[in-house]
């Protein structure tokens, strides 16, 4: 993940994509999906606080990325995605 100041940290993530095709006329998963889950730092004692990810960028191993807000910290947090998910088919 990438913090607003450009600092990077490795995290393990458990994420879900929430789609509600009935909620929006002309549903497009790239514009109308939400995603959320949890993230945890993979290195303890690295001096990083997930609360500082406001917003952060979650970058997947394949290079896809999206902004998120951390909802806890310092080493484990819930996260709520902003925009299209950086995983799955969406």
Secondary structure as UniProt FT lines:
FT   TURN            4..5
FT   STRAND          11..18
FT   TURN            21..23
FT   TURN            25..26
FT   HELIX           29..32
FT   STRAND          34..41
FT   TURN            44..45
FT   HELIX           50..52
FT   STRAND          54..59
FT   TURN            61..62
FT   STRAND          65..70
FT   STRAND          76..82
//
